[in-house]
Amino acid sequence: MKKITIAFALLLTTFGIQASAEADKEALAKRLAPVGQVYVAGAVVASEAASGPRSGEKVYQTACFACHGTGALDAPKKGDVAWKARMEQGFDTLLKHAIEGIRNMPARGTCADCSDDEIAAAIKFMTDGV
């Protein structure tokens, strides 16, 4: 009878330890759960980005504006006369420089996920009317 009692006590202890471990896991999950979400105005949703090619204006607004909208690092602004000398080199050269990078401009500007066609559209948007 003593052996049965000891075996029964061990069995109950084992179940108690297991139940305690599960409760600890649940408590840990609750403590690690996020308390909220962050919303960034104007952030691109993944499904929106995958919906197809972006217009030149959209690429300009999301990737090019930081430099080409403010003139930072001597970047020519949209519609600026400074584009004239660059355009004299030919559109293919402009596109090559935008894709590979030149002087202060990194490769593809700040749009690593832009296609060559999207970069070309952004160049056309920035040089429109020059």
C-alpha positions as CSV (number, residue, x, y, z in Angstrom):
1,M,0.0,0.0,0.0
2,K,2.9,2.3,0.8
3,K,4.3,1.9,-2.8
4,I,0.9,2.7,-4.3
5,T,0.7,5.9,-2.1
6,I,4.2,7.0,-3.1
7,A,3.5,6.3,-6.8
8,F,0.2,8.2,-6.6
9,A,2.0,11.2,-4.9
10,L,4.7,11.2,-7.6
11,L,2.0,11.1,-10.3
12,L,0.2,14.1,-8.8
13,T,3.4,16.0,-8.4
14,T,4.3,15.4,-12.0
15,F,0.9,16.7,-13.2
16,G,1.2,19.6,-10.8
17,I,4.7,20.5,-12.2
18,Q,3.4,20.2,-15.8
19,A,0.3,22.4,-15.0
20,S,2.6,24.9,-13.4
21,A,4.9,25.0,-16.5
22,E,1.9,25.6,-18.8
23,A,0.7,28.4,-16.5
24,D,4.2,29.9,-16.6
25,K,4.3,29.8,-20.4
26,E,0.9,31.5,-20.6
27,A,2.0,34.2,-18.1
28,L,5.2,34.7,-20.1
29,A,3.3,35.0,-23.4
30,K,1.0,37.7,-21.8
31,R,4.0,39.7,-20.6
32,L,5.7,39.6,-24.0
33,A,2.5,40.4,-26.0
34,P,2.6,43.8,-27.7
35,V,0.5,46.5,-25.9
36,G,-0.4,48.4,-29.1
37,Q,0.5,49.1,-32.6
38,V,2.3,51.9,-34.3
39,Y,0.7,53.7,-37.2
40,V,3.0,55.7,-39.5
41,A,1.1,58.2,-41.7
42,G,1.8,57.6,-45.3
43,A,3.5,54.2,-44.8
44,V,3.2,51.9,-47.8
45,V,1.3,48.7,-47.1
46,A,3.0,45.6,-48.5
47,S,0.0,44.8,-50.7
48,E,-0.1,48.3,-52.0
49,A,3.6,48.1,-52.9
50,A,3.0,44.8,-54.7
51,S,0.1,46.2,-56.7
52,G,2.1,47.1,-59.7
53,P,4.6,49.7,-61.0
54,R,4.6,53.0,-59.2
55,S,4.3,56.3,-61.1
56,G,7.2,58.6,-61.4
57,E,5.5,61.0,-59.0
58,K,4.9,58.3,-56.4
59,V,8.6,57.2,-56.6
60,Y,9.6,60.9,-56.3
61,Q,7.4,61.5,-53.3
62,T,8.5,58.4,-51.4
63,A,12.2,58.0,-52.3
64,C,13.6,61.0,-54.2
65,F,12.0,64.0,-52.4
66,A,14.4,63.9,-49.4
67,C,17.2,65.1,-51.6
68,H,15.6,66.3,-54.9
69,G,12.8,68.1,-53.1
70,T,15.1,70.0,-50.7
71,G,18.4,70.3,-52.7
72,A,20.3,68.3,-50.1
73,L,23.8,67.2,-51.0
74,D,23.6,69.4,-54.1
75,A,20.8,67.3,-55.7
76,P,19.0,69.2,-58.4
77,K,15.4,70.0,-57.4
78,K,12.4,69.0,-59.5
79,G,12.1,71.3,-62.5
80,D,15.4,73.0,-61.6
81,V,17.6,74.5,-64.4
82,A,20.5,72.3,-63.1
83,W,18.8,69.4,-64.8
84,K,19.6,70.9,-68.3
85,A,23.3,70.1,-68.2
86,R,22.6,66.6,-67.0
87,M,20.0,66.1,-69.7
88,E,22.5,67.1,-72.3
89,Q,24.3,63.9,-71.5
90,G,21.3,61.9,-72.7
91,F,18.5,60.2,-70.9
92,D,20.3,56.8,-70.9
93,T,23.2,58.4,-69.0
94,L,20.9,60.0,-66.5
95,L,19.2,56.6,-66.0
96,K,22.6,54.8,-65.7
97,H,23.8,57.3,-63.0
98,A,20.5,57.0,-61.1
99,I,20.7,53.2,-61.1
100,E,24.4,52.9,-60.3
101,G,24.8,56.0,-58.3
102,I,27.0,59.1,-58.9
103,R,28.8,61.5,-56.6
104,N,26.6,62.0,-53.5
105,M,23.7,59.9,-54.8
106,P,23.7,56.3,-53.8
107,A,22.7,53.5,-56.2
108,R,19.0,53.7,-56.9
109,G,18.8,56.8,-54.6
110,T,16.9,55.6,-51.6
111,C,14.6,53.2,-53.4
112,A,16.3,49.8,-53.3
113,D,13.0,48.1,-54.4
114,C,12.4,50.4,-57.4
115,S,12.6,48.8,-60.8
116,D,14.6,50.4,-63.6
117,D,11.3,51.5,-65.2
118,E,10.2,53.2,-62.0
119,I,13.5,55.0,-61.7
120,A,13.1,56.2,-65.3
121,A,9.6,57.4,-64.6
122,A,10.9,59.4,-61.6
123,I,13.6,61.0,-63.7
124,K,11.0,62.0,-66.3
125,F,8.8,63.4,-63.5
126,M,11.7,65.5,-62.1
127,T,12.9,66.8,-65.4
128,D,9.5,67.5,-66.8
129,G,9.3,71.1,-68.1
130,V,13.1,71.7,-68.1
